[in-house]
Amino acid sequence: MKNSEIAQLTKEELIAKIASDTESLQKLQFAHAISPIENPNKIKESRRSIARLKTRLRSLELAK
């Protein structure tokens, strides 16, 4: 997810997206532990996406 897309999300949407992406990351890590996944860069991309979402959420909280 790009930063421009993240900037358009509301606080509630950010929280929901963080929860779903975190769950997806856990599934990827579990699948990778059992047998190597085809593209391990998906794990890195997922972690970074979650970090971007959390950063945007925190900036919205501090703006109040």
C-alpha positions as CSV (number, residue, x, y, z in Angstrom):
1,M,0.0,0.0,0.0
2,K,1.4,3.4,-1.0
3,N,1.7,6.3,1.3
4,S,-0.8,8.3,-0.8
5,E,-3.4,5.6,-0.3
6,I,-2.6,5.4,3.5
7,A,-3.0,9.2,3.8
8,Q,-6.6,8.9,2.6
9,L,-7.7,6.3,5.2
10,T,-9.6,7.2,8.4
11,K,-8.5,6.3,11.9
12,E,-11.0,3.4,12.0
13,E,-9.9,2.1,8.6
14,L,-6.2,2.3,9.7
15,I,-6.9,0.2,12.8
16,A,-8.8,-2.4,10.7
17,K,-6.1,-2.5,8.1
18,I,-3.4,-2.9,10.7
19,A,-5.3,-5.9,12.3
20,S,-5.8,-7.6,9.0
21,D,-2.2,-7.1,7.8
22,T,-0.8,-8.3,11.1
23,E,-2.9,-11.5,10.8
24,S,-1.7,-11.9,7.2
25,L,1.9,-11.4,8.3
26,Q,1.6,-14.1,11.0
27,K,0.2,-16.5,8.4
28,L,3.1,-15.8,6.1
29,Q,5.6,-16.3,8.8
30,F,4.0,-19.5,9.8
31,A,3.9,-20.8,6.2
32,H,7.5,-19.8,5.8
33,A,8.6,-21.6,8.9
34,I,7.0,-24.9,7.7
35,S,8.3,-24.7,4.2
36,P,10.0,-21.8,2.4
37,I,7.5,-19.6,0.6
38,E,8.0,-18.7,-3.0
39,N,8.7,-15.0,-2.4
40,P,10.1,-14.3,1.1
41,N,10.2,-10.6,0.2
42,K,6.4,-10.6,0.9
43,I,7.3,-10.8,4.6
44,K,9.5,-7.8,4.4
45,E,6.9,-5.8,2.4
46,S,4.2,-6.8,4.9
47,R,6.2,-5.6,7.9
48,R,7.0,-2.3,6.2
49,S,3.3,-1.8,5.3
50,I,2.3,-2.4,8.9
51,A,4.9,0.1,10.0
52,R,3.6,2.7,7.6
53,L,0.1,2.2,8.8
54,K,1.1,2.5,12.4
55,T,3.1,5.6,11.7
56,R,0.1,7.3,10.0
57,L,-2.2,6.3,12.9
58,R,0.3,7.7,15.4
59,S,0.6,11.0,13.5
60,L,-3.3,11.3,13.5
61,E,-3.3,10.7,17.3
62,L,-0.7,13.4,17.8
63,A,-2.4,15.9,15.6
64,K,-5.4,16.1,18.0
